[in-house]
Amino acid sequence: MKLILSKSKGMVGIMILCFLVIFEIAFLFGSSYLGLNERNSAKNFYESVSAKYLASSCAQDALLKLSNDINYGGDEILNVGDGQCETLAIINSGGEQRTIQIQSTVGGAIKKVQVEVLALIPNIVIGSWDESPNF
């Protein structure tokens, strides 16, 4: 009878140990999965913010070029770091009115900016600055 009890106690210990090992493995896989999701979220946020600032910078660059040359037509691509921005052809609405459209891409993030210029001389007058246009 004593032999059966001692074998039974050993089996219970082994079963508890196996359960703890399985639980620990599940915990480690769960933690790794959450860490990867957090990393991807941070990367997407970084790309989105970078694309937004890149689009804004390219719009300001287009405004500067337009202030130096009122015939500046846009239609150029700039590569900056990990991203690129495209100044689409500037729309001449007559007189000094212009519409500047910018699209920037960083990683998988795409941001657009549309700037309505009301006057160019003596100073640039911006009528609107839209960071979520549909063009």
C-alpha positions as CSV (number, residue, x, y, z in Angstrom):
1,M,0.0,0.0,0.0
2,K,2.8,2.4,0.7
3,L,4.3,2.0,-2.7
4,I,1.0,3.0,-4.4
5,L,0.8,6.2,-2.3
6,S,4.3,7.3,-3.0
7,K,3.9,6.7,-6.8
8,S,0.6,8.6,-6.6
9,K,2.2,11.6,-4.9
10,G,5.0,11.6,-7.6
11,M,2.4,11.6,-10.3
12,V,0.5,14.5,-8.8
13,G,3.8,16.5,-8.6
14,I,4.6,15.7,-12.2
15,M,1.1,16.7,-13.3
16,I,1.3,20.0,-11.4
17,L,4.8,20.7,-12.9
18,C,3.4,19.9,-16.4
19,F,0.5,22.3,-15.8
20,L,2.8,25.0,-14.6
21,V,5.1,24.6,-17.7
22,I,2.1,24.7,-20.1
23,F,0.8,27.8,-18.3
24,E,4.2,29.5,-18.5
25,I,4.5,28.7,-22.2
26,A,1.1,30.1,-22.9
27,F,1.9,33.2,-20.9
28,L,5.1,33.8,-22.8
29,F,3.4,33.4,-26.2
30,G,0.7,35.8,-25.1
31,S,3.2,38.4,-23.9
32,S,5.2,38.1,-27.2
33,Y,2.0,38.5,-29.2
34,L,1.0,41.6,-27.3
35,G,4.5,43.0,-27.6
36,L,4.5,42.6,-31.4
37,N,1.1,44.3,-31.6
38,E,2.3,47.2,-29.5
39,R,5.4,47.5,-31.7
40,N,3.3,47.6,-34.9
41,S,1.0,50.2,-33.4
42,A,4.0,52.4,-32.5
43,K,5.4,52.0,-36.0
44,N,2.1,52.9,-37.6
45,F,1.8,56.0,-35.4
46,Y,5.4,57.1,-36.2
47,E,4.7,56.7,-39.9
48,S,1.4,58.6,-39.7
49,V,2.9,61.5,-37.8
50,S,6.0,61.6,-40.1
51,A,3.8,61.6,-43.2
52,K,1.7,64.5,-41.8
53,Y,4.8,66.7,-41.0
54,L,6.3,65.8,-44.4
55,A,3.1,66.9,-46.2
56,S,3.1,70.1,-44.2
57,S,6.8,70.8,-45.0
58,C,6.3,70.1,-48.7
59,A,3.3,72.5,-48.8
60,Q,5.5,75.2,-47.2
61,D,8.2,74.4,-49.7
62,A,5.7,74.9,-52.5
63,L,4.5,78.2,-51.0
64,L,8.1,79.4,-50.8
65,K,8.8,78.4,-54.4
66,L,5.5,80.1,-55.5
67,S,6.5,83.3,-53.6
68,N,9.8,83.4,-55.5
69,D,8.2,82.5,-58.9
70,I,4.5,83.1,-59.5
71,N,4.7,80.8,-62.5
72,Y,5.8,77.8,-60.4
73,G,3.7,74.9,-61.5
74,G,4.5,72.2,-58.9
75,D,4.4,68.7,-60.4
76,E,7.5,67.4,-58.5
77,I,8.4,64.6,-56.2
78,L,10.8,65.1,-53.2
79,N,12.4,62.2,-51.3
80,V,13.1,63.0,-47.7
81,G,14.5,60.4,-45.4
82,D,12.1,57.4,-45.3
83,G,9.3,59.2,-47.1
84,Q,8.4,61.0,-50.2
85,C,6.1,63.9,-51.0
86,E,4.5,64.8,-54.3
87,T,3.5,68.3,-55.2
88,L,0.8,67.9,-57.7
89,A,0.3,70.4,-60.6
90,I,-0.7,73.7,-59.0
91,I,-4.1,74.8,-60.1
92,N,-4.3,78.4,-61.3
93,S,-7.8,79.7,-60.4
94,G,-7.3,83.0,-62.1
95,G,-5.4,86.1,-61.0
96,E,-3.2,85.3,-58.0
97,Q,-5.4,82.5,-56.7
98,R,-3.8,79.1,-56.6
99,T,-4.6,75.6,-55.2
100,I,-1.6,73.6,-54.0
101,Q,-2.2,69.8,-53.5
102,I,0.4,67.7,-51.7
103,Q,0.5,64.0,-51.0
104,S,3.1,62.4,-48.8
105,T,3.9,58.8,-48.0
106,V,6.0,57.4,-45.2
107,G,5.9,53.6,-45.0
108,G,2.3,52.7,-45.3
109,A,0.9,56.0,-44.2
110,I,-0.4,58.5,-46.7
111,K,-1.3,62.1,-45.8
112,K,-2.7,64.9,-48.0
113,V,-2.7,68.6,-47.7
114,Q,-4.5,71.2,-49.9
115,V,-3.7,74.9,-49.6
116,E,-5.9,77.6,-51.2
117,V,-3.8,80.7,-51.9
118,L,-5.8,84.0,-52.3
119,A,-3.0,86.4,-53.1
120,L,0.7,86.3,-54.0
121,I,1.8,89.9,-54.1
122,P,3.1,91.6,-52.0
123,N,2.6,88.7,-49.5
124,I,1.1,85.3,-49.8
125,V,-2.4,85.2,-48.3
126,I,-3.7,81.7,-47.5
127,G,-7.4,81.2,-47.6
128,S,-7.5,77.7,-46.3
129,W,-5.2,74.9,-45.2
130,D,-7.0,71.5,-45.3
131,E,-5.2,68.4,-44.0
132,S,-7.8,65.9,-45.0
133,P,-8.9,66.8,-48.6
134,N,-10.4,64.5,-51.1
135,F,-8.4,64.9,-54.3
